[in-house]
Amino acid sequence: MTVAMKRASFAIRLLFAVCLAGATFNHVHAALAHGLLWDYGYGDGTPLASRTYWGALTALDPLAAILLFARPRAGIGLTAAIILSDVLHNTYYVAANAQWTASFYLAQLAFLALVIGLSPVAWRGLPPAPRGA
């Protein structure tokens, strides 16, 4: 593996971490302003499962950001799982409320595209996994 691949991997993981930090800020702000199980403006009929999912992102987003450097393979995997599940979950609400051009949704789609496109590059730039890991 070349130095350039290692640097690219680090830069991509840093980009992902910055995006996750922004998401963490948004979730912490929402939790402080409205409570951890806020409905994100979709009303009292929002299922508890959705509220719980959104609330859980308050902890999962920073965990993924930390893992991107502490355990990069786990961090890349968790980052991909978070953004894919977030887009799939939120698409239901976006469709139900005709919010296709909402900035939060477009930002999530952009981050999903980055993660899909750049994760393989970040992965290839990691040192080999220890045997048995």
DSSP file (Angstrom, degrees, kcal/mol; ACC not computed):
  #  RESIDUE AA STRUCTURE BP1 BP2  ACC     N-H-->O    O-->H-N    N-H-->O    O-->H-N    TCO  KAPPA ALPHA  PHI   PSI    X-CA   Y-CA   Z-CA
    1    1 A M              0   0    0      0, 0.0     2,-0.1     0, 0.0   124,-0.1   0.000 360.0 360.0 360.0 138.5    0.0    0.0    0.0
    2    2 A T     >  -     0   0    0      1,-0.1     4,-1.9     4,-0.0     5,-0.1  -0.425 360.0-116.6 -88.3 162.0    1.3    3.4   -0.9
    3    3 A V  H  > S+     0   0    0      1,-0.2     4,-2.6     2,-0.2     5,-0.2   0.874 117.0  57.9 -60.9 -38.1    1.6    6.5    1.2
    4    4 A A  H  > S+     0   0    0      1,-0.2     4,-2.5     2,-0.2    -1,-0.2   0.884 104.9  49.7 -61.9 -39.0   -0.9    8.2   -1.1
    5    5 A M  H  > S+     0   0    0      2,-0.2     4,-2.5     1,-0.2    -1,-0.2   0.906 111.0  49.5 -66.3 -41.0   -3.5    5.5   -0.4
    6    6 A K  H  X S+     0   0    0     -4,-1.9     4,-2.3     2,-0.2    -2,-0.2   0.917 112.9  47.2 -62.7 -43.4   -3.0    5.8    3.4
    7    7 A R  H  X S+     0   0    0     -4,-2.6     4,-2.8     2,-0.2    -2,-0.2   0.906 111.3  50.6 -65.9 -41.5   -3.4    9.6    3.1
    8    8 A A  H  X S+     0   0    0     -4,-2.5     4,-2.6     2,-0.2     5,-0.2   0.919 110.1  50.6 -62.0 -43.1   -6.5    9.3    1.0
    9    9 A S  H  X S+     0   0    0     -4,-2.5     4,-2.6     2,-0.2    -2,-0.2   0.936 112.1  46.8 -59.9 -46.8   -8.0    6.9    3.5
   10   10 A F  H  X S+     0   0    0     -4,-2.3     4,-2.5     1,-0.2    -2,-0.2   0.930 112.5  49.6 -61.3 -46.1   -7.3    9.3    6.3
   11   11 A A  H  X S+     0   0    0     -4,-2.8     4,-2.4     2,-0.2    -1,-0.2   0.895 112.2  47.9 -61.7 -41.1   -8.7   12.3    4.4
   12   12 A I  H  X S+     0   0    0     -4,-2.6     4,-2.6     2,-0.2    -1,-0.2   0.928 112.3  48.6 -66.4 -44.6  -11.9   10.4    3.5
   13   13 A R  H  X S+     0   0    0     -4,-2.6     4,-2.4    -5,-0.2    -2,-0.2   0.871 110.8  51.9 -64.2 -35.2  -12.3    9.2    7.1
   14   14 A L  H  X S+     0   0    0     -4,-2.5     4,-2.4     2,-0.2    -2,-0.2   0.921 109.0  50.0 -64.6 -43.9  -11.8   12.8    8.3
   15   15 A L  H  X S+     0   0    0     -4,-2.4     4,-2.2     2,-0.2    -2,-0.2   0.932 111.7  48.2 -58.9 -46.6  -14.4   14.0    5.8
   16   16 A F  H  X S+     0   0    0     -4,-2.6     4,-2.6     1,-0.2    -1,-0.2   0.917 110.9  51.5 -59.6 -43.5  -16.9   11.4    7.1
   17   17 A A  H  X S+     0   0    0     -4,-2.4     4,-2.3     1,-0.2    -1,-0.2   0.883 108.1  51.2 -63.5 -39.3  -16.1   12.3   10.7
   18   18 A V  H  X S+     0   0    0     -4,-2.4     4,-2.0     2,-0.2    -1,-0.2   0.920 111.2  48.2 -63.8 -43.0  -16.7   16.0   10.0
   19   19 A C  H  X S+     0   0    0     -4,-2.2     4,-2.1     1,-0.2    -2,-0.2   0.915 112.3  48.7 -62.8 -42.6  -20.1   15.1    8.5
   20   20 A L  H  X S+     0   0    0     -4,-2.6     4,-2.6     1,-0.2    -1,-0.2   0.849 107.8  55.3 -66.4 -33.8  -21.0   12.9   11.4
   21   21 A A  H  X S+     0   0    0     -4,-2.3     4,-2.5     2,-0.2    -1,-0.2   0.898 107.5  49.7 -65.1 -39.6  -19.9   15.7   13.8
   22   22 A G  H  X S+     0   0    0     -4,-2.0     4,-2.1     2,-0.2    -2,-0.2   0.914 111.7  48.0 -63.6 -42.2  -22.4   18.0   12.0
   23   23 A A  H  X S+     0   0    0     -4,-2.1     4,-2.5     2,-0.2    -2,-0.2   0.900 110.2  52.7 -64.0 -40.7  -25.1   15.4   12.4
   24   24 A T  H  X S+     0   0    0     -4,-2.6     4,-3.0     1,-0.2     5,-0.3   0.930 107.4  51.9 -60.1 -45.6  -24.2   15.0   16.0
   25   25 A F  H  X S+     0   0    0     -4,-2.5     4,-2.7     1,-0.2    -1,-0.2   0.931 110.4  48.6 -55.9 -46.9  -24.6   18.7   16.6
   26   26 A N  H  X S+     0   0    0     -4,-2.1     4,-2.4     1,-0.2    -1,-0.2   0.912 113.7  45.7 -61.8 -43.2  -28.0   18.7   15.0
   27   27 A H  H  X S+     0   0    0     -4,-2.5     4,-2.5     2,-0.2    -2,-0.2   0.894 113.8  48.3 -69.9 -39.2  -29.2   15.7   17.1
   28   28 A V  H  X S+     0   0    0     -4,-3.0     4,-2.6     2,-0.2     5,-0.2   0.927 112.1  50.0 -65.0 -43.9  -27.8   17.1   20.3
   29   29 A H  H  X S+     0   0    0     -4,-2.7     4,-2.3    -5,-0.3     5,-0.2   0.932 112.4  47.1 -59.4 -46.2  -29.4   20.5   19.6
   30   30 A A  H  X>S+     0   0    0     -4,-2.4     4,-2.9     1,-0.2     5,-0.5   0.907 112.3  50.1 -62.2 -42.3  -32.8   18.8   18.8
   31   31 A A  H  X5S+     0   0    0     -4,-2.5     4,-1.8     3,-0.2    -2,-0.2   0.902 113.0  45.8 -65.3 -40.6  -32.5   16.7   22.0
   32   32 A L  H  <5S+     0   0    0     -4,-2.6    -1,-0.2     1,-0.2    -2,-0.2   0.880 120.0  40.1 -69.2 -37.1  -31.8   19.8   24.2
   33   33 A A  H  <5S+     0   0    0     -4,-2.3    -2,-0.2    -5,-0.2    -1,-0.2   0.842 137.5   9.7 -79.8 -34.5  -34.5   21.8   22.6
   34   34 A H  H  <5S-     0   0    0     -4,-2.9    -3,-0.2    -5,-0.2    -2,-0.2   0.499 109.4 -93.9-128.2  -7.7  -37.2   19.2   22.3
   35   35 A G    ><< -     0   0    0     -4,-1.8     3,-1.2    -5,-0.5    -1,-0.2  -0.128  42.7 -79.6 101.3 157.2  -36.2   16.1   24.2
   36   36 A L  T 3  S+     0   0    0      1,-0.3    -1,-0.1    -5,-0.1    22,-0.1   0.771 127.4  49.3 -65.5 -27.4  -34.5   12.9   23.1
   37   37 A L  T 3  S+     0   0    0     -3,-0.1    -1,-0.3    -6,-0.1    15,-0.1  -0.138  79.8 154.7-105.6  37.3  -37.6   11.4   21.6
   38   38 A W    <   -     0   0    0     -3,-1.2    17,-0.1    13,-0.2    16,-0.1  -0.252  48.1-133.1 -64.3 152.8  -38.7   14.4   19.6
   39   39 A D    >   -     0   0    0     -5,-0.1     3,-1.7    15,-0.1    -1,-0.1   0.363  34.3-124.1 -88.9   4.4  -40.9   13.9   16.5
   40   40 A Y  T 3  S-     0   0    0      1,-0.3    -2,-0.0     2,-0.1   -10,-0.0   0.813  70.7 -56.3  53.3  34.5  -38.7   16.2   14.3
   41   41 A G  T 3  S+     0   0    0      1,-0.1    -1,-0.3     2,-0.0     3,-0.1   0.515 114.0 113.3  83.7   5.4  -41.8   18.2   13.5
   42   42 A Y  S <  S-     0   0    0     -3,-1.7     3,-0.2     1,-0.2    -2,-0.1   0.462  77.5-113.2 -92.8  -0.2  -43.9   15.3   12.1
   43   43 A G    >   -     0   0    0      1,-0.2     3,-1.9     2,-0.1    -1,-0.2  -0.119  35.6 -58.2 100.1 169.6  -46.4   15.4   14.9
   44   44 A D  T 3  S+     0   0    0      1,-0.3    -1,-0.2    -3,-0.1    -2,-0.0   0.698 122.7  66.9 -62.7 -21.6  -47.7   13.4   17.8
   45   45 A G  T 3   +     0   0    0     -3,-0.2    -1,-0.3     2,-0.1    -2,-0.1   0.472  69.1 120.8 -80.7  -0.6  -48.6   10.5   15.6
   46   46 A T  S <  S-     0   0    0     -3,-1.9     5,-0.1     1,-0.1    -3,-0.1  -0.489  73.3-110.4 -65.4 124.3  -44.9    9.8   14.8
   47   47 A P     >  -     0   0    0      0, 0.0     4,-2.0     0, 0.0     3,-0.5  -0.166  14.3-122.8 -58.9 148.3  -44.2    6.3   16.0
   48   48 A L  H  > S+     0   0    0      1,-0.2     4,-2.9     2,-0.2     5,-0.2   0.836 111.6  62.4 -59.0 -33.8  -42.0    5.7   19.0
   49   49 A A  H  > S+     0   0    0      2,-0.2     4,-2.2     1,-0.2    -1,-0.2   0.907 105.5  45.4 -60.7 -41.5  -39.8    3.6   16.9
   50   50 A S  H  > S+     0   0    0     -3,-0.5     4,-2.6     2,-0.2     5,-0.2   0.921 113.7  48.8 -67.4 -43.5  -39.0    6.6   14.6
   51   51 A R  H  X S+     0   0    0     -4,-2.0     4,-2.4     1,-0.2    -2,-0.2   0.896 112.4  48.9 -62.2 -40.0  -38.4    8.8   17.6
   52   52 A T  H  X S+     0   0    0     -4,-2.9     4,-2.6     2,-0.2    -1,-0.2   0.903 109.9  51.7 -66.6 -41.8  -36.2    6.3   19.2
   53   53 A Y  H  X S+     0   0    0     -4,-2.2     4,-1.4    -5,-0.2    -2,-0.2   0.955 112.0  45.5 -59.0 -51.3  -34.2    5.9   16.0
   54   54 A W  H  < S+     0   0    0     -4,-2.6     4,-0.4     1,-0.2     3,-0.3   0.910 114.0  49.6 -60.6 -41.6  -33.6    9.6   15.6
   55   55 A G  H >< S+     0   0    0     -4,-2.4     3,-1.5     1,-0.2     4,-0.4   0.883 105.4  57.4 -63.4 -38.9  -32.7    9.8   19.3
   56   56 A A  H >X S+     0   0    0     -4,-2.6     4,-2.6     1,-0.3     3,-1.5   0.804  93.3  68.0 -63.7 -29.0  -30.2    6.9   19.0
   57   57 A L  H 3X S+     0   0    0     -4,-1.4     4,-2.1    -3,-0.3    -1,-0.3   0.748  84.7  72.4 -62.8 -21.6  -28.4    8.8   16.3
   58   58 A T  H <4 S+     0   0    0     -3,-1.5    -1,-0.3    -4,-0.4    -2,-0.2   0.828 113.1  25.7 -60.8 -31.8  -27.3   11.3   19.0
   59   59 A A  H <> S+     0   0    0     -3,-1.5     4,-1.7    -4,-0.4    -2,-0.2   0.777 120.4  55.6 -99.1 -36.0  -25.0    8.6   20.3
   60   60 A L  H  X S+     0   0    0     -4,-2.6     4,-2.6     1,-0.2     5,-0.2   0.885 101.4  57.0 -69.4 -38.9  -24.4    6.5   17.1
   61   61 A D  H  X S+     0   0    0     -4,-2.1     4,-2.0     1,-0.2    -1,-0.2   0.947 111.5  40.5 -59.8 -50.7  -23.1    9.4   15.0
   62   62 A P  H  > S+     0   0    0      0, 0.0     4,-2.3     0, 0.0    -1,-0.2   0.860 112.9  56.7 -68.6 -30.8  -20.3   10.4   17.4
   63   63 A L  H  X S+     0   0    0     -4,-1.7     4,-2.6     2,-0.2    -2,-0.2   0.938 108.1  47.2 -61.3 -45.4  -19.5    6.7   18.0
   64   64 A A  H  X S+     0   0    0     -4,-2.6     4,-1.8     1,-0.2    -1,-0.2   0.906 109.9  53.6 -62.0 -41.1  -19.0    6.2   14.3
   65   65 A A  H  < S+     0   0    0     -4,-2.0     4,-0.4     1,-0.2    -1,-0.2   0.908 111.6  45.0 -61.4 -41.9  -16.8    9.3   14.1
   66   66 A I  H >X S+     0   0    0     -4,-2.3     4,-2.4     1,-0.2     3,-1.6   0.926 111.0  53.3 -66.8 -44.5  -14.6    8.0   16.8
   67   67 A L  H 3X S+     0   0    0     -4,-2.6     4,-1.8     1,-0.3     8,-0.7   0.787  91.5  74.4 -63.7 -27.3  -14.4    4.5   15.3
   68   68 A L  H 3< S+     0   0    0     -4,-1.8    -1,-0.3     7,-0.3    -2,-0.2   0.767 115.6  21.9 -56.3 -23.6  -13.3    5.9   12.0
   69   69 A F  H <4 S+     0   0    0     -3,-1.6    -2,-0.2    -4,-0.4    -1,-0.2   0.704 127.2  47.0-113.3 -33.5   -9.9    6.5   13.6
   70   70 A A  H  < S+     0   0    0     -4,-2.4    -3,-0.2     1,-0.3    -2,-0.2   0.890 138.8   3.6 -77.9 -40.3   -9.9    4.0   16.6
   71   71 A R  S >X S-     0   0    0     -4,-1.8     4,-2.4    -5,-0.2     3,-0.5  -0.657  76.6-172.8-144.0  79.4  -11.1    1.0   14.6
   72   72 A P  H 3> S+     0   0    0      0, 0.0     4,-2.9     0, 0.0     5,-0.2   0.795  80.1  51.9 -54.1 -39.8  -11.4    2.2   11.0
   73   73 A R  H 3> S+     0   0    0      1,-0.2     4,-2.3     2,-0.2     5,-0.2   0.939 113.8  44.4 -64.4 -44.1  -13.1   -0.8    9.5
   74   74 A A  H <> S+     0   0    0     -3,-0.5     4,-2.9     2,-0.2     5,-0.2   0.893 113.8  52.2 -64.0 -38.8  -15.8   -0.7   12.1
   75   75 A G  H  X S+     0   0    0     -4,-2.4     4,-2.6    -8,-0.7    -7,-0.3   0.909 109.9  46.9 -64.6 -43.2  -16.1    3.0   11.7
   76   76 A I  H  X S+     0   0    0     -4,-2.9     4,-2.4    -9,-0.2    -1,-0.2   0.928 114.8  47.8 -64.6 -43.6  -16.5    2.8    7.9
   77   77 A G  H  X S+     0   0    0     -4,-2.3     4,-2.4    -5,-0.2    -2,-0.2   0.925 113.8  45.8 -62.9 -45.4  -19.1    0.1    8.3
   78   78 A L  H  X S+     0   0    0     -4,-2.9     4,-2.8     2,-0.2    -1,-0.2   0.903 111.4  52.8 -66.0 -40.3  -21.1    1.9   11.0
   79   79 A T  H  X S+     0   0    0     -4,-2.6     4,-2.4    -5,-0.2     5,-0.3   0.935 111.4  46.5 -58.7 -46.3  -21.0    5.1    9.0
   80   80 A A  H  X S+     0   0    0     -4,-2.4     4,-2.2     1,-0.2     5,-0.3   0.913 113.3  48.9 -62.7 -43.1  -22.4    3.3    6.0
   81   81 A A  H  X S+     0   0    0     -4,-2.4     4,-2.3     2,-0.2     5,-0.2   0.903 112.0  49.6 -64.2 -40.9  -25.1    1.6    8.1
   82   82 A I  H  X S+     0   0    0     -4,-2.8     4,-2.7     2,-0.2    -2,-0.2   0.963 114.7  41.0 -63.6 -52.9  -26.1    4.9    9.7
   83   83 A I  H  X S+     0   0    0     -4,-2.4     4,-2.4     2,-0.2     5,-0.2   0.879 115.9  50.0 -70.8 -35.2  -26.4    7.0    6.6
   84   84 A L  H  X S+     0   0    0     -4,-2.2     4,-2.4    -5,-0.3    -1,-0.2   0.948 115.4  42.7 -65.2 -47.0  -28.1    4.2    4.6
   85   85 A S  H  X S+     0   0    0     -4,-2.3     4,-2.9    -5,-0.3     5,-0.2   0.878 113.5  53.5 -66.2 -36.1  -30.7    3.5    7.3
   86   86 A D  H  X S+     0   0    0     -4,-2.7     4,-3.1    -5,-0.2     5,-0.2   0.935 111.2  44.6 -64.2 -46.5  -31.2    7.3    7.9
   87   87 A V  H  X S+     0   0    0     -4,-2.4     4,-2.0     2,-0.2    -2,-0.2   0.932 115.6  47.4 -64.4 -44.9  -31.9    7.9    4.2
   88   88 A L  H  X S+     0   0    0     -4,-2.4     4,-0.8    -5,-0.2    -2,-0.2   0.940 116.5  44.2 -61.1 -46.4  -34.2    4.9    4.0
   89   89 A H  H >X S+     0   0    0     -4,-2.9     3,-0.8     1,-0.2     4,-0.8   0.945 116.2  45.1 -62.4 -49.9  -36.0    5.9    7.2
   90   90 A N  H 3X S+     0   0    0     -4,-3.1     4,-2.8     1,-0.2     5,-0.2   0.747  98.5  71.5 -72.1 -23.1  -36.3    9.5    6.4
   91   91 A T  H 3X S+     0   0    0     -4,-2.0     4,-2.8    -5,-0.2    -1,-0.2   0.862  93.3  58.0 -60.2 -34.5  -37.5    8.9    2.8
   92   92 A Y  H <X S+     0   0    0     -4,-0.8     4,-2.2    -3,-0.8    -1,-0.2   0.947 111.6  40.0 -57.7 -49.1  -40.8    7.7    4.2
   93   93 A Y  H  X S+     0   0    0     -4,-0.8     4,-1.4     2,-0.2    -2,-0.2   0.879 114.4  52.8 -70.9 -38.4  -41.3   11.1    6.0
   94   94 A V  H  <>S+     0   0    0     -4,-2.8     5,-2.5     2,-0.2     4,-0.3   0.926 112.6  45.1 -61.3 -45.4  -40.0   13.1    3.0
   95   95 A A  H ><5S+     0   0    0     -4,-2.8     3,-1.0     1,-0.2    -2,-0.2   0.912 111.6  51.9 -65.8 -42.6  -42.4   11.3    0.7
   96   96 A A  H 3<5S+     0   0    0     -4,-2.2    -1,-0.2    -5,-0.2    -2,-0.2   0.750 120.6  34.4 -66.0 -23.1  -45.4   11.6    3.0
   97   97 A N  T 3<5S-     0   0    0     -4,-1.4    -1,-0.2    -3,-0.2    -2,-0.2   0.196 106.6-118.2-119.3  14.9  -44.7   15.4    3.3
   98   98 A A  T < 5 +     0   0    0     -3,-1.0     3,-0.2    -4,-0.3    -3,-0.2   0.909  64.1 144.2  48.5  51.9  -43.5   16.2   -0.2
   99   99 A Q    > < +     0   0    0     -5,-2.5     3,-2.3     1,-0.2     6,-0.2  -0.084  11.0 134.6-108.4  32.2  -40.1   17.3    1.2
  100  100 A W  T 3  S+     0   0    0      1,-0.3    -1,-0.2    -6,-0.3    -5,-0.1   0.755  77.4  41.0 -57.2 -27.2  -38.0   16.1   -1.7
  101  101 A T  T 3  S+     0   0    0     -3,-0.2    -1,-0.3    -7,-0.1     2,-0.1   0.231  81.4 133.7-106.5  14.0  -36.0   19.3   -1.9
  102  102 A A    <>  -     0   0    0     -3,-2.3     4,-2.5     1,-0.1     3,-0.4  -0.415  61.3-128.5 -64.4 137.7  -35.6   19.9    1.9
  103  103 A S  H  > S+     0   0    0      1,-0.2     4,-2.4     2,-0.2     5,-0.2   0.863 106.3  55.2 -59.8 -38.1  -32.0   20.8    2.7
  104  104 A F  H  > S+     0   0    0      1,-0.2     4,-1.8     2,-0.2    -1,-0.2   0.908 111.5  44.8 -61.9 -39.1  -31.7   18.2    5.4
  105  105 A Y  H  > S+     0   0    0     -3,-0.4     4,-2.5    -6,-0.2    -2,-0.2   0.910 112.2  49.9 -73.2 -42.5  -32.7   15.4    3.0
  106  106 A L  H  X S+     0   0    0     -4,-2.5     4,-2.3     1,-0.2    -1,-0.2   0.884 110.5  51.9 -62.5 -38.0  -30.5   16.6    0.1
  107  107 A A  H  X S+     0   0    0     -4,-2.4     4,-2.4    -5,-0.2    -1,-0.2   0.898 109.6  49.4 -64.8 -40.1  -27.6   16.8    2.6
  108  108 A Q  H  X S+     0   0    0     -4,-1.8     4,-2.6     2,-0.2    -2,-0.2   0.912 110.6  49.6 -65.8 -41.5  -28.3   13.2    3.7
  109  109 A L  H  X S+     0   0    0     -4,-2.5     4,-2.4     2,-0.2    -2,-0.2   0.903 111.1  50.1 -62.8 -40.5  -28.4   12.0    0.0
  110  110 A A  H  X S+     0   0    0     -4,-2.3     4,-2.3     2,-0.2    -2,-0.2   0.916 111.4  48.0 -64.1 -42.9  -25.1   13.8   -0.7
  111  111 A F  H  X S+     0   0    0     -4,-2.4     4,-2.8     2,-0.2    -2,-0.2   0.905 110.1  52.5 -65.6 -40.2  -23.5   12.2    2.3
  112  112 A L  H  X S+     0   0    0     -4,-2.6     4,-2.8     1,-0.2     5,-0.2   0.927 109.4  49.6 -59.0 -44.6  -24.8    8.8    1.3
  113  113 A A  H  X S+     0   0    0     -4,-2.4     4,-2.6     1,-0.2     5,-0.2   0.909 111.4  49.2 -61.8 -42.0  -23.3    9.3   -2.2
  114  114 A L  H  X S+     0   0    0     -4,-2.3     4,-3.0     2,-0.2     5,-0.4   0.929 112.4  47.6 -61.3 -45.5  -20.0   10.2   -0.6
  115  115 A V  H  X S+     0   0    0     -4,-2.8     4,-2.0     2,-0.2    -2,-0.2   0.923 114.2  46.1 -64.5 -44.3  -20.0    7.2    1.6
  116  116 A I  H  < S+     0   0    0     -4,-2.8    -1,-0.2    -5,-0.2    -2,-0.2   0.925 120.3  39.9 -63.1 -43.8  -20.9    4.8   -1.2
  117  117 A G  H  < S+     0   0    0     -4,-2.6     4,-0.3    -5,-0.2    -2,-0.2   0.846 125.0  32.8 -76.0 -34.2  -18.4    6.3   -3.5
  118  118 A L  H  X S+     0   0    0     -4,-3.0     4,-2.5    -5,-0.2     3,-0.3   0.665  94.6  81.9-102.9 -18.0  -15.5    6.8   -1.1
  119  119 A S  H  X S+     0   0    0     -4,-2.0     4,-2.8    -5,-0.4     5,-0.2   0.903  91.6  53.0 -57.3 -43.0  -15.7    4.0    1.4
  120  120 A P  H  > S+     0   0    0      0, 0.0     4,-2.3     0, 0.0    -1,-0.2   0.896 110.7  47.8 -60.5 -36.7  -14.0    1.5   -0.9
  121  121 A V  H  > S+     0   0    0     -4,-0.3     4,-1.2    -3,-0.3    -2,-0.2   0.931 112.8  48.0 -67.2 -45.1  -11.1    3.9   -1.3
  122  122 A A  H  < S+     0   0    0     -4,-2.5     3,-0.3     1,-0.2    -1,-0.2   0.900 112.2  50.3 -61.1 -40.6  -10.9    4.5    2.4
  123  123 A W  H >< S+     0   0    0     -4,-2.8     3,-1.7     1,-0.2    -2,-0.2   0.920 107.1  52.7 -64.5 -45.7  -11.0    0.8    3.1
  124  124 A R  H 3< S+     0   0    0     -4,-2.3    -1,-0.2     1,-0.3    -2,-0.2   0.757 103.8  59.0 -64.3 -24.0   -8.2    0.0    0.6
  125  125 A G  T 3< S+     0   0    0     -4,-1.2    -1,-0.3    -3,-0.3    -2,-0.2   0.408  86.0 100.1 -86.3   3.0   -5.9    2.6    2.3
  126  126 A L  S <  S-     0   0    0     -3,-1.7     3,-0.1    -4,-0.1  -120,-0.0  -0.570  82.9-103.5 -86.0 151.6   -6.1    0.8    5.7
  127  127 A P        -     0   0    0      0, 0.0    -1,-0.1     0, 0.0    -2,-0.0  -0.333  56.2 -77.4 -65.2 157.5   -3.3   -1.4    6.9
  128  128 A P        -     0   0    0      0, 0.0     3,-0.1     0, 0.0    -4,-0.0  -0.233  53.6-104.7 -56.2 144.2   -4.0   -5.1    6.7
  129  129 A A        -     0   0    0     -3,-0.1     3,-0.1     1,-0.1     4,-0.0  -0.457  41.0-103.3 -68.5 140.5   -6.3   -6.4    9.4
  130  130 A P    >   -     0   0    0      0, 0.0     3,-1.9     0, 0.0    -1,-0.1  -0.337  47.0 -91.7 -62.0 147.0   -4.5   -8.4   12.1
  131  131 A R  T 3  S+     0   0    0      1,-0.3     0, 0.0     2,-0.1     0, 0.0  -0.342 112.6  20.6 -61.3 137.7   -5.0  -12.1   11.8
  132  132 A G  T 3         0   0    0     -3,-0.1    -1,-0.3     1,-0.0    -3,-0.0   0.434 360.0 360.0  84.0  -1.0   -7.9  -13.4   13.8
  133  133 A A    <         0   0    0     -3,-1.9    -2,-0.1    -4,-0.0    -1,-0.0   0.460 360.0 360.0 -91.9 360.0   -9.5  -10.0   13.9
